[in-house]
Amino acid sequence: MKGRGTQKDLSEAAKWFRRSAKQGRTGAQYELGKLHLDGLGVEQDQVEALRLFRLSAEAGFSWAQVELAKLYEQGIVVERDFSEALRYYRLASGQGNGQGQLGLANLYDKGLGIEQDLEEAARLYRLAAEQGIADAQAKLGQAYLTGRGVPTDSAEAKTWFAKAARSYGRR
């Protein structure tokens, strides 16, 4: 899909992902779902994207679980449902997926689909931040700056903000 050693051809990538997805390969189901969601190399079909993400997520693929959680959280293709978003973020987070940890932390932070728990949000932000996820690093820095779920600590806040700035710079 990235065109290593050849020109990037999303239509060709979709063809190969489709073949692998039919064989039950969860990573291919996820990748093909992403292409359908955004209409890249295939006709945009958010319902097909949802179907593929669900297949992959239910088979335990953490990146598909994160994608499905985002769809439920934002109400894209499905009715907005924070309890379903919470379920899929928990599954991904339980596998150590940093984006899953970040998504779950955001739900705890805002009290969406679950009782607000700032300490748990900060713990999850830290787990994701330690994996180099810039948004989690920034959220953790903000938590230390304001004392949201952690003791106020401006030096710690500065450390996490600096890490976030470096991570954003690598994007």
C-alpha positions as a Markdown table, in Angstrom:
| # | Residue | x | y | z |
|---|---|---|---|---|
| 1 | Met | 0.0 | 0.0 | 0.0 |
| 2 | Lys | 2.9 | 2.3 | 0.6 |
| 3 | Gly | 4.5 | 1.7 | -2.8 |
| 4 | Arg | 7.8 | 0.3 | -1.5 |
| 5 | Gly | 9.9 | -0.7 | -4.6 |
| 6 | Thr | 7.0 | 0.2 | -6.9 |
| 7 | Gln | 4.6 | 3.1 | -7.6 |
| 8 | Lys | 1.9 | 3.5 | -5.0 |
| 9 | Asp | -1.3 | 1.9 | -6.4 |
| 10 | Leu | -4.2 | 1.8 | -4.0 |
| 11 | Ser | -6.5 | 0.0 | -6.4 |
| 12 | Glu | -3.9 | -2.8 | -6.7 |
| 13 | Ala | -3.5 | -2.8 | -2.9 |
| 14 | Ala | -7.2 | -3.1 | -2.5 |
| 15 | Lys | -7.3 | -6.1 | -4.8 |
| 16 | Trp | -4.7 | -7.9 | -2.7 |
| 17 | Phe | -6.3 | -6.9 | 0.6 |
| 18 | Arg | -9.6 | -8.2 | -0.7 |
| 19 | Arg | -8.0 | -11.6 | -1.5 |
| 20 | Ser | -6.4 | -11.8 | 1.9 |
| 21 | Ala | -9.5 | -10.6 | 3.7 |
| 22 | Lys | -11.6 | -13.3 | 2.1 |
| 23 | Gln | -9.2 | -15.8 | 3.6 |
| 24 | Gly | -10.0 | -14.3 | 7.1 |
| 25 | Arg | -6.7 | -12.4 | 7.5 |
| 26 | Thr | -7.7 | -9.7 | 10.1 |
| 27 | Gly | -5.0 | -7.2 | 9.1 |
| 28 | Ala | -6.2 | -7.3 | 5.5 |
| 29 | Gln | -9.8 | -6.9 | 6.6 |
| 30 | Tyr | -8.8 | -3.8 | 8.6 |
| 31 | Glu | -6.7 | -2.3 | 5.8 |
| 32 | Leu | -9.5 | -2.9 | 3.2 |
| 33 | Gly | -11.9 | -1.4 | 5.7 |
| 34 | Lys | -9.8 | 1.8 | 5.9 |
| 35 | Leu | -9.7 | 2.0 | 2.1 |
| 36 | His | -13.5 | 1.7 | 1.9 |
| 37 | Leu | -14.0 | 4.2 | 4.7 |
| 38 | Asp | -12.1 | 6.9 | 2.9 |
| 39 | Gly | -12.8 | 5.8 | -0.7 |
| 40 | Leu | -9.1 | 5.3 | -1.5 |
| 41 | Gly | -8.5 | 2.9 | -4.4 |
| 42 | Val | -12.1 | 1.7 | -4.1 |
| 43 | Glu | -15.5 | 3.3 | -4.1 |
| 44 | Gln | -16.2 | 4.8 | -0.7 |
| 45 | Asp | -18.5 | 2.4 | 1.1 |
| 46 | Gln | -18.7 | 3.1 | 4.8 |
| 47 | Val | -21.1 | 0.2 | 5.4 |
| 48 | Glu | -18.6 | -2.2 | 3.9 |
| 49 | Ala | -15.9 | -0.6 | 6.0 |
| 50 | Leu | -18.0 | -1.1 | 9.1 |
| 51 | Arg | -18.5 | -4.8 | 8.2 |
| 52 | Leu | -14.8 | -5.4 | 7.6 |
| 53 | Phe | -13.8 | -3.6 | 10.8 |
| 54 | Arg | -16.3 | -5.6 | 12.8 |
| 55 | Leu | -15.0 | -8.9 | 11.3 |
| 56 | Ser | -11.5 | -8.0 | 12.1 |
| 57 | Ala | -12.3 | -6.6 | 15.6 |
| 58 | Glu | -14.3 | -9.6 | 16.7 |
| 59 | Ala | -11.4 | -11.8 | 15.6 |
| 60 | Gly | -9.2 | -9.8 | 18.1 |
| 61 | Phe | -7.3 | -7.4 | 15.8 |
| 62 | Ser | -6.7 | -4.3 | 18.0 |
| 63 | Trp | -6.4 | -1.7 | 15.3 |
| 64 | Ala | -9.8 | -2.7 | 13.9 |
| 65 | Gln | -11.1 | -2.5 | 17.5 |
| 66 | Val | -9.8 | 1.1 | 17.7 |
| 67 | Glu | -11.4 | 2.0 | 14.4 |
| 68 | Leu | -14.7 | 0.5 | 15.3 |
| 69 | Ala | -14.6 | 2.3 | 18.7 |
| 70 | Lys | -14.0 | 5.6 | 16.9 |
| 71 | Leu | -17.0 | 5.0 | 14.6 |
| 72 | Tyr | -19.2 | 4.4 | 17.6 |
| 73 | Glu | -17.8 | 7.3 | 19.5 |
| 74 | Gln | -18.3 | 9.7 | 16.6 |
| 75 | Gly | -21.6 | 8.2 | 15.3 |
| 76 | Ile | -20.2 | 7.5 | 11.8 |
| 77 | Val | -22.1 | 4.8 | 9.9 |
| 78 | Val | -23.6 | 3.7 | 13.2 |
| 79 | Glu | -25.6 | 5.5 | 15.8 |
| 80 | Arg | -23.4 | 7.2 | 18.4 |
| 81 | Asp | -23.0 | 4.7 | 21.2 |
| 82 | Phe | -20.4 | 5.4 | 23.9 |
| 83 | Ser | -20.9 | 2.0 | 25.6 |
| 84 | Glu | -19.9 | 0.3 | 22.4 |
| 85 | Ala | -17.0 | 2.7 | 21.9 |
| 86 | Leu | -15.9 | 1.9 | 25.5 |
| 87 | Arg | -16.2 | -1.9 | 24.8 |
| 88 | Tyr | -13.9 | -1.8 | 21.7 |
| 89 | Tyr | -11.4 | 0.7 | 23.3 |
| 90 | Arg | -11.2 | -1.6 | 26.3 |
| 91 | Leu | -10.5 | -4.6 | 24.0 |
| 92 | Ala | -7.7 | -2.7 | 22.1 |
| 93 | Ser | -6.3 | -1.2 | 25.3 |
| 94 | Gly | -6.1 | -4.7 | 26.9 |
| 95 | Gln | -3.8 | -5.7 | 24.1 |
| 96 | Gly | -1.5 | -2.8 | 24.8 |
| 97 | Asn | -2.7 | -0.7 | 21.8 |
| 98 | Gly | -1.7 | 2.9 | 22.5 |
| 99 | Gln | -4.5 | 4.3 | 20.4 |
| 100 | Gly | -6.9 | 2.1 | 22.3 |
| 101 | Gln | -5.5 | 3.4 | 25.6 |
| 102 | Leu | -5.8 | 7.0 | 24.4 |
| 103 | Gly | -9.4 | 6.5 | 23.3 |
| 104 | Leu | -10.3 | 4.8 | 26.6 |
| 105 | Ala | -8.6 | 7.6 | 28.5 |
| 106 | Asn | -10.6 | 10.2 | 26.7 |
| 107 | Leu | -13.8 | 8.5 | 27.6 |
| 108 | Tyr | -12.8 | 8.3 | 31.3 |
| 109 | Asp | -11.6 | 11.9 | 31.2 |
| 110 | Lys | -15.0 | 13.2 | 29.9 |
| 111 | Gly | -17.2 | 10.6 | 31.6 |
| 112 | Leu | -18.6 | 9.4 | 28.3 |
| 113 | Gly | -20.3 | 6.0 | 28.5 |
| 114 | Ile | -18.7 | 5.5 | 31.9 |
| 115 | Glu | -18.4 | 7.4 | 35.2 |
| 116 | Gln | -15.7 | 10.1 | 35.0 |
| 117 | Asp | -12.5 | 8.9 | 36.6 |
| 118 | Leu | -9.6 | 11.3 | 36.2 |
| 119 | Glu | -7.1 | 9.1 | 37.9 |
| 120 | Glu | -7.8 | 6.2 | 35.5 |
| 121 | Ala | -7.7 | 8.7 | 32.5 |
| 122 | Ala | -4.3 | 9.9 | 33.6 |
| 123 | Arg | -3.1 | 6.3 | 34.0 |
| 124 | Leu | -4.2 | 5.4 | 30.5 |
| 125 | Tyr | -2.8 | 8.6 | 29.1 |
| 126 | Arg | 0.6 | 7.6 | 30.6 |
| 127 | Leu | 0.5 | 4.2 | 29.1 |
| 128 | Ala | -0.2 | 5.6 | 25.6 |
| 129 | Ala | 2.2 | 8.5 | 26.1 |
| 130 | Glu | 5.0 | 6.1 | 27.0 |
| 131 | Gln | 4.4 | 4.5 | 23.5 |
| 132 | Gly | 5.2 | 7.8 | 21.9 |
| 133 | Ile | 1.6 | 8.9 | 21.1 |
| 134 | Ala | 1.8 | 12.7 | 20.8 |
| 135 | Asp | -1.9 | 13.4 | 21.7 |
| 136 | Ala | -1.5 | 11.3 | 24.9 |
| 137 | Gln | 1.7 | 13.0 | 25.8 |
| 138 | Ala | 0.0 | 16.4 | 25.4 |
| 139 | Lys | -3.0 | 15.3 | 27.5 |
| 140 | Leu | -0.7 | 13.9 | 30.2 |
| 141 | Gly | 1.2 | 17.2 | 30.2 |
| 142 | Gln | -2.1 | 19.1 | 30.6 |
| 143 | Ala | -3.1 | 16.7 | 33.4 |
| 144 | Tyr | 0.1 | 17.5 | 35.3 |
| 145 | Leu | -0.2 | 21.2 | 34.6 |
| 146 | Thr | -3.8 | 21.4 | 36.0 |
| 147 | Gly | -3.7 | 18.5 | 38.6 |
| 148 | Arg | -6.3 | 16.6 | 36.7 |
| 149 | Gly | -6.1 | 13.0 | 38.0 |
| 150 | Val | -2.5 | 13.5 | 39.1 |
| 151 | Pro | -0.7 | 15.8 | 41.5 |
| 152 | Thr | 0.1 | 19.2 | 40.0 |
| 153 | Asp | 3.7 | 19.1 | 38.8 |
| 154 | Ser | 4.9 | 21.8 | 36.4 |
| 155 | Ala | 8.3 | 20.1 | 35.8 |
| 156 | Glu | 6.5 | 16.8 | 34.8 |
| 157 | Ala | 4.1 | 18.8 | 32.7 |
| 158 | Lys | 7.0 | 20.5 | 30.8 |
| 159 | Thr | 8.6 | 17.1 | 30.2 |
| 160 | Trp | 5.5 | 15.6 | 28.6 |
| 161 | Phe | 4.8 | 18.8 | 26.6 |
| 162 | Ala | 8.3 | 18.6 | 25.2 |
| 163 | Lys | 7.9 | 14.9 | 24.3 |
| 164 | Ala | 4.6 | 15.8 | 22.6 |
| 165 | Ala | 6.2 | 18.6 | 20.6 |
| 166 | Arg | 9.0 | 16.2 | 19.4 |
| 167 | Ser | 6.4 | 13.5 | 18.6 |
| 168 | Tyr | 4.3 | 16.0 | 16.6 |
| 169 | Gly | 7.4 | 17.1 | 14.8 |
| 170 | Arg | 8.0 | 13.5 | 13.5 |
| 171 | Arg | 4.6 | 13.3 | 11.9 |
